[in-house]
Amino acid sequence: MSNNLSAKERLAIDRVKMPEQDAVERSRNFLEVNLGLGEAMAVREAQRCLLCKPRPCVAGCPVGVSIPEFVGALAGGDLPEAARILQGDNALPAVCGRVCPQETQCEAQCVRGAKGQPVAIGYLERFVADWAMAHPERLAAPALPAATGKSVAVVGCGPAGLTAAGELARKGHAVTIFEALHDTGGVLRYGIPEFRLPKTIIDVEVARLVEMGVTIECNVIIGKTLTIAQLQEQFDAVFIGNGAGLPTMLGIPGENLKGVYAANEYLTRINLMGAGQTDSCATPILRGRKVAVIGAGNTAMDCVRTARRLGAERSMIVYRRGESEMPARVEEIHHAKEEGVEFVMLTSPLEILGDDKGWATALRCQKMALGEPDASGRRRPVPVEGEDFDLEVDVVINALGTRANPLLTATAPDLKLNRWGNIEADENGLTSLPGVFAGGDIIRGGATVILAMGDGKRAAAAIHSYISGGN
């Protein structure tokens, strides 16, 4: 298949549209919304790439994927080569192709975006990764180096830990991941719904790392089962990627009423434990008729769209700013609107009201207006005096973010933390403890999957240098 198109011919190709489930049908099921590109569609989209020499898209990718190279191979019809390049740079390409905010990263830097639509890099990444999973016989097994005799402990089997483990295994080091939960994937499994990221995708990506020699031990809580000090004694280096699992509380009256969830509990019950998805599931979940989700990030979108799928008649986002300030991905907001989600903008919760049996019945809200920009660069919401109202609800979900769980850090008193309880680390992930590195939400607070992966990749390079004596 030829990729010898002129720039004029490439510019004449319109950006592909992702096939997806019908909005009404998908709002009542947990099947994946985006259906993926066919091969002809993917090749045609890849041929839109101008293969420009500056390669700004690579600079926009936190894990440094060789985007023009894999896209160029795809445009020429060489799918095995495209998969080899992609998998060589990214430990979790099928995950990233689904949940990475490409529109603010690689695609935001695409030259084609200056006068039109950028190349759909995320869609192409997903296509190549999915093709590779479906055609393992077409791919050569990666050549692994000889064992170095060095060992690394990785705390947490989420995106940061999985990425670090994969990178270190490629260098010949013996890697053991310790995961507190009973299954792998971390936030990928418990925090992202099936309709955005099917669990089978996580399973295949993790299995590929195991084939590379990575050992995974579940049901091991670092800070309880083992300590960081014990890992330091047993391994040549340690990487901490245990995420940030404690919710940021609302700080308003009534948040302890029945019917009020923190987003991570709500999503964990459904995503990891199957609550509400089958009649036989033993894990309970409240199927609210009128559900209010406080927040407007990707986690909030996951919660409000999940509530809709569990049968909510009204599934609402309550956000104190306007739509243009919402931090969630544009695609997720678009999908939520199509699925019947309501957006209650410029609204801040004041109190959750309850009945005499302790059940939530209403969310008392304050109308807001946008003032001058704050430290985040977004216009600061200010109350509109005298403008408050009650929103009838039976379930309220707090999706305002998460913070570090002190279970691990409490048993490592010499591990330096910042004022939010996150681990302090330098640009390479090195902490205050010798040979101990960290990355992902445990150093950033709540962030994205791809930023955590970028931390894991950088830290792995630093760990390799550290245990190899700087070589």
N, C-alpha and C positions, 0 to 999 in steps of 0.2 A: 504494500500500500504506500503510495507516494506522499511525502510531506514537502514536496518541492513547489509550494504555492508562493506566488508573489505576495508582497505586502498588501497590495490592492485587493487581491483575492481573499486574503485573510480578513481584511477589514470589512469585506462585504458579507461575512458570515454573522448572523444574529446569534446572540447568546441563547443557549439551550434553556428550556424550562423543565424543571424537575416534575416528573409524573408523581401524583400523590393520590391517596384515598379520597373519596368523596367526603366532604366535610360533615354532612349529617350522619353518614354511616360511621365514620371514625370517631365521632364524639361519643359513641356508645361502645367502642371496643378498644382494646389495648394493642392492636396490631400496629406495625410501624406505619407512620404517616407517609413519609417519602418512600417511593417505590424503587428508586434507583434508575440510572440511565441504561439504555440498551447500548450494545457495542457501537453501532453506527452513529448513535447520538453522541457518545463519548468521543469517538475519533473525530467527528466533525467539530465538536467543541474544542478539542485539543488543537485543531488546526487554526483556531482563532489566535493562538499564541504567536506573538511576533518574534519570539526567541531573541529578545533584545540583549545586548551584551552587558548592560549594567546590572541585570538580574535583580531589580529592586524587590521583587516578590520574596526572594530568599531572605533578604534582610528583614522583611516583615514577618517571617516565620520564627517563633520562639525556639523551635528545634532544628532550624536550619535545613529543612528538606531541600534537596536539589530539584526545585520545581521545574525549571525549563528542561532539564534532562529527562525527568520522568514523563512530563507532558509531551516533549518532543518524540520520545519513543512511542508513546501512545498514538500520537498523530500519524506516525509512520506505520502503525499497525503491529508494532513489536511489543505485545503485551507482556511476555516473560521478562524482557529487559526493563520495561516500565515498572514491573513489580519488584524486580531485583533492586533497582535504584531506590524506590520508595521504602521498601522494607529495610534497606541498609541504613537509611537515615532516621526512620521512625519506628519505634517498637510497637506502636498501636495505631497503624494507619486507618484501619476500618472504623475505629473509635473516633479518631480525629475527623475523618471525612463526614461524620454525622454530627458531632457536638462542638467542634472547634468554631469560634467566631471569625471565620475567614474574612468576612466583610470588613472587619476592623483591623485585620493583620495583612496576610499575603495579598488578598484581593484589593485591599485598600491601596497597596503600593503598585498594583498592576498598571503598566503604561496605557493599556487600552481603556482604563477607567477615566482617563483625563478627558476623553471626548466620546464617552459612551459607556457601555457596560464592561466591567473587567472580565477576564477569563474566569469561568466557574471552577476555580482550582479545587474547592472543597468537594464538588460533585465528582470531579475527575479522580481525586484521591480516593473517595469512596468506591468508585467504579473499579479502579485498579486493585484496591485491597480486596474487594469482594470477588473479583475475578480470580485473584491469587488463591483465595480460600476455596473457590469452587474447582480450581484446576491445579492441585498440588503436584500432579504428575508432570506438568509442564515446567516446573521450577526445579532448578538444581539446588540440592541441599547446601546451605551456607557452610563454607569451610571454616571450621573453628581452629584457633591456634592451640598449640600444646599447652597443657595445664601449667600455670605459673607456680603453683604451690601456695599461693596467697588466698586468703578467704575474707569475705566481706559479709557482714550482717546487714540486712535491710529491714527496717521497721515500717510495716505498712505495705499492703498489697494494692494500693491505689495507683493513680497515674504517675506520680513522682517515683514511687518505689519500683513499679514495674519497669519504667524507663531506665532508671539507674541500674537495675538488675540486668536488663538486656544489654546495655552498653558494657557493663563489667564482664558479663559472660563472654561477649565477643572478644574480650582481651585475654581470655583464658583463666580468669579468676573464678574460684568456687564461691557461688553466691547462695545464701539462704535468706529467704523472705519470711519474716514472722508477722502473721496476721491475727489480729484480735478476734475477728469474726469467724464464723464457721465456713465461709466461702470467700472466694477471691474477688478482686476488683475494687474494693473500697467504695468510694463515692460513685464510681461508675455503675456499681451494682445496686447499692442501696439508695442512691440519691437521684438517679436519672431514670425516668419511667421507660417501660418497655416500648412505648409508642415512639420514643425518640432513639433509644439505644437497646435493641434486643439483647437479652442475656446470652444468646448463642454466640453473638459477636465477641463478647467478653471472653467466653469460654475458649473460642478458637484462638484469639490473640494470646491468652495466657498459656494455652497448650503449646504454642510455638516457642514461648520462652522456656517452658519446661523441657522441650526437645533440645534446646540449646544447652541444657545442663543446670538450669536454675531449680533449686529446691524450695518448696513452699510448705511452711508449717502453719496451719490454721489453729485457732483456739489458743493462741499464745499472746497474753497481754503483757507487753513490756511496761514495767512499773508495778506489776503484780506477779506474774509467772516468773519473769526474769527482769533484771534491772539493766540499765545501760552499762553500769560498771561490770556486770557479769559478761555482757557481750564484748566489752573491751578486752576482757581476759581471754575470751575464746576465739576472737577474730582479729584480723590485722587492721580492719577499719569498720566503721559503722556508719550507715546512712539512715537518718530519721525522716520518714515521710508519712507520719501517722495522721496527717490532716488536722482539721479543727472541727470537732464534733459537738461542742456545747453551743446551745442557741443563745443569741443575744435577746434578752427579755424585753418585752414591750414597756414595762415600767408604768403601767396604768392599772387602775382598780379593775378587778374582775378577771385578770388573766389566769387565775387559778380555778375558775369555774369549770364545771364539766362541759365538754364540747369544745374546749380550747386546746389546740395542738401547737407544738413547735413544728416547723416544716420538716426537720430531720427525723422526728419521730413519725410523723404522718407518712412521709415517703418511704422510710425504712420498713414500716409495717406492710406497706403495699408492694414496694419493689423487691425487697429482700425476702419477705415472709408471705407474700401472696394474698394479703388481706383484701377481702372484698371482690376478688377476681373470680373465685369459685365458691359455690355453696358449701363445699366440704372443708374449706380452709379454717383452721382452728384459731388463727390470729384475728382478734376483733378489730373492727374499724367502724366509726360512725359514718353512716351514709346521710349526710345532711341534705335537706331540701333547699336551704338557703345558706350558701357558704360564702364567707368573706375571707379573702387572703390579703394580708397586710404586707405590702412590699411590691416591687416591680422588676426584680431581677429574674434571671433564668429559673431559679428555684421557685420563685413565686408563680411563674408561668407553668412550671411542672405541676405545682400543687393545684392551681385553679383548673387546669385542663384535666388533671386526674379526678378532681371532685366532679367535674362534668361527666366523666366516664362512669363514675359510681352512681350517677342518677340525679345529680343536683338539678333542680328546676332553675335556680338562679345561682350562678357561679361567678363571683365578683372579685375583681382586683380593686383594692382600696389603696390609693397612692397619694402622697401629699404634694407631689409635683405634677407637671403636665406630661402628656404623652411623649413630647420630644426629649424630655429628661429621663425617660425610663431606661435603665441600664440593660434590660433584656435584649436578646438578639431580635432584629427586625423580623426574621422569619418566624420566630416563636410567637411574637405579638400578632403577626398576620394570621398564623394558624389558629391562635386562640380566638381571635375575632370571628373567623370563619366557623368555629365550633360553637358559637353562641355565648362566649364569655363576655360579661359586662365589665366596663372600665369606669370606675368611680374616681375621677381625677380631682386633683387639688382638694384632697380630703385627708384629714389626719384623725386617727382614733383618739378619743378622750377617755373612754371607759367601756368595759363590757358589762352589760346589764344581765341579770339572771333572775330566775323565779325562786320561789320559796324552797324548791328542792335542789337548788344549786346548779341548775342547767342554764347555759347561755341562751338568751332570748333576743338580744339586740346589741348593736354596736353604736354607741354614741359617738358622733363624729363632729369635727370642726371644719368648716369650709376655710380654704386657704387661698392666698394669692401669691404670685411670685414677685419677690423683691430683687435686691441686688445680688450678684453672684457671691457664693461663699468660697471657702478654701478649695472645694472640689471643682470650681469653675462653673457649677450649675447655679441657676438663680435660686436664692434661698426662699423657701416657703414661709409666709407670715400669716398669722390668723386674721380672718375677716371678722371683726367684732360683731357679736350678736348673731352670727350665722352658724348655728349648730343644729344638728338633726339626728334622729335615731334611724338606724338601718336594721330592719328585722332580719335576724340570722338564727340558725341553730348550731352552726359550726363556724369557728374562727380559727384561722391558721396564721401563725406568726412566721413570716418569711423575711425577717429583717437581717438575717445573716447569722454567722457562727463565730465562735472564738475557741481558743485552744483549751483542750481538756488537760487539767493539771496532773492527771494520774501518772503519766510518764515523767514529767519534769519534776514532780515532787520528790521522786526518788533519786534525782541527780542534782544535788544542791549546788554543785560547781558549774552547772550548765547555765550560762548567762541568758536571761530573758529580757524582753522589752516591757514597757509598762502595761501592755495588753496581755502579757503572758505568753507571747510567741517567742520561739527560740531566735536569738540573734545569730546571724551568720554573715560571712563576708560574701563578695561577689562570686566566689567559687563554692559556697555552701559550707565552708569551714566554721565550726562553732568554737566556743571557748574551751572545749575539751579536746585534747590531742587525738587525732585520728577519727574524730566524730564529726560528721557532716550532716546537713539537713536541707530540706527543700520542700516546696509546695505550700499548702495552706498553713502548716505549722510555723513557717517563717513569714508568710504573707498575710495571714488572716484569710478570709474567704476570697478565692480567686477562681480562675478558669482552669479547666483540665489541661489545656495546652501550656499555660504558664507553669503549672506544676511539672509537666513533662520537660519543659525547658530547664527548670531547676535540676531535675533528676539527671538530665544529660550533661549539664555543666559540672555538677557535683561528681558524676562518674568519671569524667576526665580528670578532675582534681584528685579523686581517690586513686585512680590508676597511677598518677604521677607520685602520689604519696607512698603507696605501698611498693612501687617499683624503684624507689630511691631517686625520683626525679627524672627517670628515663621515659 
